[in-house]
Amino acid sequence: MSAPAASGAARSLPGPIPTVPELDQYQDQPKQAPAGKVGKTGVLEMRFVDRGDKTILRDMYRKTPLLVQQALYWDEALPAMPCVYMISTSGSVLQGDRLFLTIDMEPGSLAHVTTQSATKVHQMDANHASQLQKVTLAENSYLELMPGVTIPHRNARYFARTDVTMDPSATLLFSEIVMPGRKYHRSAQSDTELFVYDLYSTLIKVRRPDGADLFTEKLVIEPQRFPVRYKGIMGEYDVFGNVILLTPKENADEILEQVVPGLDGKVFSGASRLPNDAGLIFKVLGPESEPVKAKVRDFWALVRKSVLDTTIPPVPLWG
């Protein structure tokens, strides 16, 4: 059973969102609730522990607008692995939101963490939204952190930073799929919302427990300032998937041999090695979300087979 939300003395936050240059122009306060105040500072902390017969969500703390109810065991391929859905009680990410996610994987533990639906980053006229994620993986642990698609609405400004500390024997599969906006949404401004958000910025830093840095990847998209339709950026594609696999070198070698890069129908994908034998990075471009999701699932299946010698679950009816 999952532990209930902590009570009693207030917890300190995991740490402030680091300052980045692209957010300098989005520091004005909303006319509604101020940035980072009550109801706009969400905290979710989870610790997974191997109990022998299965992994359990041993400790969990939540603070609205982030919520987790309990761990489920619906994956028939891995019945000992808890599957956890992160929920937003506000329904979307709003201007001024400051979100903090912490996941600790104890030795030998397994977990699949996702979201209950797409992450909608709502239209903004002030400030920005940001999320800080801290993930720690101990020896021989395995985590699939695979949220649903992210949909940045008109004039949205969103920054996410993920700091990963992991043992060389552990595996992390971390994916993000980003939509161009509400592609089929009609408004007074236009018949679509393709690349009309202000900012989408993500940063991931990975290191070993001894502090040795493995790599850093940063992505900054500002469609209003720098059009994305050029070749070498998005070109004719609308949706991109970015998947980072951190795993021992022998797993990465086996998986890379099986990835077929290039154009498959209307979807383009490919994989390459990360620095310092940290693993692989797999990128996908497509016209719609479904074919991009399918390519990510193909890569996910290779990871499951190589690392755990098992399969991925079928596409859920609600997916």
Buried (B, 14 or more C-beta within 10 A) or exposed (E): EBBEBBEEEEEEBBEEBEEBEBBEEBEEEBEEBEBBEEBBBBBBBBBBBBEEEBBBBBBBBBBBBBBBEEBEBEBEEBEBBBBBBBBBEBEBBBBBBBBBBBBBBBBBBBBBBBBBBBBBBBBBEBBBBBBBBBBBBBBBBBBBBBBBBBBBBBBBBBBBBBBBBBBBBBBBBBBBBBBBBBBEBEEEEEEBBBBBBBBBBBBBBBBBBEEEEBBEBEBBBBBEEEEBEEEEBBEEBBBBBBBBBBBBEEBBBBBBEEBEEEEBEEBBBBBEBBEEBBBBBBBBBBBBBEBBBBBBBBBBBBBBBBBBEEEBBEEEEEE
